[in-house]
Amino acid sequence: MSEKGKGKVEVFDSEEDLSVSLAKYTADLADKFSKEKGSFTVVLSGGSLIKSLRKVVEPPYVDAVDWSTWHVFWVDERVVPKDHDDSNYKLAFDGFLSKVPILPGKVYAINDALPAEGAADDYETCLKHLVKSNVISVSAATGFPKFDLMLLGMGPDGHVASLFPGHENEKWVTFIKDSPKPPPERITFTFPVINSSADVALVVCGAGKASPVHPALGNDQNSDPLPVGLVFGQGYSFQAVSCML
Ligand SMILES: O=C(O)[C@H](O)[C@@H](O)[C@H](O)[C@H](O)COP(=O)(O)O
């Protein structure tokens, strides 16, 4: 949907319109990558993204999409049991994964028996195995894993994934224990991994998010860079979908 190296921004009048467009965008990319290489590696966030994805698990997409090619990952996860209300896995399972026939072995949840640091290392090791077995591609440009699609939300402070202002580093998967957004303990993909992705969609909805998103879109060059600004402006394809800003 977007040209390589250029971002595309679409603004919708309502969350309903955003959701319709997001379903088509996701289904089209899944089809393109599945036809090209027999698989589709997609990375989910937590938060309102899962609700905005609801139309991809409704007709016509629910029947048209080849779910057998999907491999599902999380860009960030809260360090809580998988059946906890704060779990991004549970959020995605209840609102998305339980409604489609993606093979359970292709859904890569974090190991919820480990503390934050161990869970981050374990997830990075899992990614490295999947790179070795060619499930995940590698970016020739960066050497980092190259997922087909990252679906990111954004917080009102401009955070994406669990990369909050002042918490960045250079591993594939890192952890934090003092997240300003509860719960405090999380693991998260880092910017080099996010920015190595073939496509990124930043899905933003709500007036409360206007002030961080406008500078990130290049409308205000004078403000301090926020995490979201480190996603925009990289040399890869992305699109931002937003509503009611
Ligand atoms: O687990 C999380 O908390 C997230 O992955 C986080 O990065 C989220 O996407 C944003 O905070 C936006 O969340 P909302 O869309 O609910 O505001």
The ligand as an SDF file (V2000), in Angstrom:
LIG
                    3D

 17 16  0  0  0  0  0  0  0  0999 V2000
    1.1780   -3.2660   25.3060 O   0  0  0  0  0  0  0  0  0  0  0  0
    1.0980   -2.0790   25.0870 C   0  0  0  0  0  0  0  0  0  0  0  0
    0.7600   -1.2710   25.9720 O   0  0  0  0  0  0  0  0  0  0  0  0
    1.3800   -1.5960   23.7270 C   0  0  0  0  0  0  0  0  0  0  0  0
    1.7790   -2.4310   22.7580 O   0  0  0  0  0  0  0  0  0  0  0  0
    1.5540   -0.1420   23.5010 C   0  0  0  0  0  0  0  0  0  0  0  0
    2.6530    0.2460   22.7400 O   0  0  0  0  0  0  0  0  0  0  0  0
    0.2600    0.3450   22.8770 C   0  0  0  0  0  0  0  0  0  0  0  0
    0.2270   -0.0130   21.5070 O   0  0  0  0  0  0  0  0  0  0  0  0
    0.1470    1.8420   23.0190 C   0  0  0  0  0  0  0  0  0  0  0  0
    0.2510    2.1580   24.3750 O   0  0  0  0  0  0  0  0  0  0  0  0
   -1.1650    2.3550   22.4970 C   0  0  0  0  0  0  0  0  0  0  0  0
   -2.2010    1.7750   23.2340 O   0  0  0  0  0  0  0  0  0  0  0  0
   -3.6930    2.2790   23.0090 P   0  0  0  0  0  0  0  0  0  0  0  0
   -3.9310    2.1420   21.5400 O   0  0  0  0  0  0  0  0  0  0  0  0
   -4.5560    1.3890   23.8360 O   0  0  0  0  0  0  0  0  0  0  0  0
   -3.7040    3.7110   23.4580 O   0  0  0  0  0  0  0  0  0  0  0  0
  1  2  2  0
  2  3  1  0
  2  4  1  0
  4  5  1  0
  4  6  1  0
  6  7  1  0
  6  8  1  0
  8  9  1  0
  8 10  1  0
 10 11  1  0
 10 12  1  0
 12 13  1  0
 13 14  1  0
 14 15  2  0
 14 16  1  0
 14 17  1  0
M  END
$$$$
